[in-house]
Amino acid sequence: MRLIFYISCLNILLIGCSNPKRNLIVTANDYEIDLTQLDSVRENLNGFWIPEDDVDGQEILWLDFNNGENSTSWWEMPYTSEIKRTQTIPVKSCQTVIGLIKINGQVNIERVGLTFSDTTNIKYLSKNKFKIHGTTYLKHKGYDFLTSRRNKNVW
């Protein structure tokens, strides 16, 4: 009987550890960000994001507007234990670059890639999520080693 109890407890722990939603960042006081304020939009877009419809996926997005600049790379990268261990991110050539611009009083995202460029509205932005191009992204904890380097100005 004890063996069954211990096995059941172990299964519950394993299921809890494999929950992909544990990597999401949720702030208790979430609110919509004013999309007319460039500094606020930039500050709240900074960080790691994962598509809402693929929360258990292995691909995350990193936006790193460093030092108050209005442009950064649109980094889509795998989220794996190997990268956490080695602290090495695979680099893709010809990354998409994005810039924040104001059009008619609202902040938009301008994307420039190797074979395309476009400008699009941010449909929604809060502390926990943003929506662009019909995709809703949720805030993700990402990689500590990347955020700690940026905070220490190692770049």
C-alpha atoms as one frame of an Amber mdcrd trajectory, in Angstrom:
protein
   0.000   0.000   0.000   2.840   2.387   0.826   4.462   1.635  -2.518   1.289
   2.630  -4.376   1.113   5.834  -2.328   4.755   6.745  -3.096   4.321   5.991
  -6.794   1.188   8.158  -6.891   3.021  11.031  -5.189   5.923  10.704  -7.614
   3.555  10.811 -10.596   1.865  13.944  -9.260   5.259  15.621  -8.846   6.345
  14.650 -12.356   3.131  15.957 -13.872   3.547  19.225 -11.970   7.145  19.617
 -13.155   6.199  19.051 -16.781   3.553  21.784 -16.844   4.656  24.263 -19.553
   2.600  27.057 -17.970   5.052  27.170 -15.071   7.394  29.101 -17.408   4.881
  31.913 -17.915   5.157  35.210 -16.077   1.861  36.472 -14.725   1.596  39.780
 -12.917  -1.297  40.170 -10.522  -2.018  43.746 -11.557  -2.190  43.298 -15.341
  -3.530  46.217 -17.355  -3.547  47.384 -20.953  -0.588  49.569 -21.930  -1.260
  52.918 -23.617  -0.162  52.350 -27.225   0.455  56.080 -27.774   3.402  56.166
 -25.335   6.562  54.968 -27.104   8.683  54.544 -23.951   5.996  52.502 -22.187
   5.437  50.247 -25.214   9.184  49.624 -25.563   9.580  48.859 -21.858   6.661
  46.412 -21.811   7.653  44.597 -25.023  11.113  43.884 -23.588  11.534  40.268
 -22.600  10.614  36.761 -23.633   7.305  35.722 -25.207   5.658  32.490 -26.325
   2.647  32.084 -28.639  -0.521  31.549 -26.615  -1.674  28.735 -28.885   1.651
  26.863 -28.451   2.495  27.335 -24.749   4.035  23.881 -24.552   6.145  24.539
 -27.667   9.901  24.799 -27.771  10.151  28.166 -29.564  10.221  31.509 -27.717
  10.557  35.087 -28.898  13.026  37.521 -27.343  12.765  41.287 -27.756  15.626
  43.224 -26.191  15.305  46.983 -26.632  18.616  47.891 -25.043  19.462  51.318
 -23.591  16.200  52.969 -24.664  16.730  52.279 -28.363  13.641  51.796 -30.515
  14.998  48.901 -32.557  16.055  45.330 -31.853  16.181  41.897 -33.428  13.120
  39.656 -33.502  14.910  36.664 -31.913  13.011  33.403 -32.291  14.965  30.755
 -30.436  14.496  27.288 -29.002  13.733  26.947 -25.310  15.628  23.850 -24.180
  17.503  22.491 -21.190  20.616  22.201 -23.412  20.665  25.976 -23.958  20.104
  26.577 -20.231  23.052  24.293 -19.459  25.504  25.579 -22.086  24.253  29.180
 -22.129  24.757  29.161 -25.894  22.059  30.420 -28.253  22.080  29.199 -31.850
  22.345  32.228 -34.124  20.373  32.432 -37.336  21.756  34.520 -40.134  19.697
  37.441 -41.402  17.610  38.019 -38.281  14.475  40.117 -38.696  14.962  43.617
 -37.287  12.079  45.517 -35.773  11.656  49.152 -34.941   9.027  51.019 -32.993
   7.584  53.993 -34.854   4.661  56.300 -34.240   2.017  56.592 -36.954  -1.040
  58.790 -36.369  -0.223  58.940 -32.665  -0.044  55.160 -32.132   3.092  53.041
 -31.766   3.516  50.481 -34.561   6.089  47.812 -35.262   8.116  48.040 -38.441
   9.718  44.708 -39.390  12.527  44.349 -41.914  13.768  40.935 -42.987  15.889
  39.608 -45.806  12.921  39.145 -48.154  10.216  41.395 -46.700   9.329  44.518
 -44.792   6.056  45.612 -43.248   4.544  47.907 -40.686   1.774  46.686 -38.421
  -0.302  47.838 -35.494   0.118  46.318 -32.091  -3.435  45.109 -31.465  -3.040
  44.703 -27.694  -0.269  45.062 -25.114  -0.278  44.453 -21.363   2.268  43.318
 -18.796   1.370  39.662 -19.536   0.511  39.533 -23.238   0.626  41.230 -26.583
  -1.079  40.637 -29.898   0.318  41.283 -33.359  -0.428  39.781 -36.785  -3.287
  37.719 -35.310  -0.944  35.956 -32.854  -1.234  36.485 -29.118   1.991  36.085
 -27.145   2.273  35.454 -23.415   5.140  36.675 -21.222   7.671  33.885 -20.642
  10.491  33.600 -18.106  13.029  32.861 -20.849  16.721  32.525 -20.059  18.116
  34.081 -16.896  21.632  34.244 -18.319  20.483  36.582 -21.116  18.554  38.985
 -18.917  21.282  39.082 -16.264  23.889  39.960 -18.904  21.761  42.781 -20.260
  21.146  44.126 -16.767  24.909  44.110 -16.119  25.637  45.786 -19.488  27.849
  42.893 -20.614  26.700  43.199 -24.218
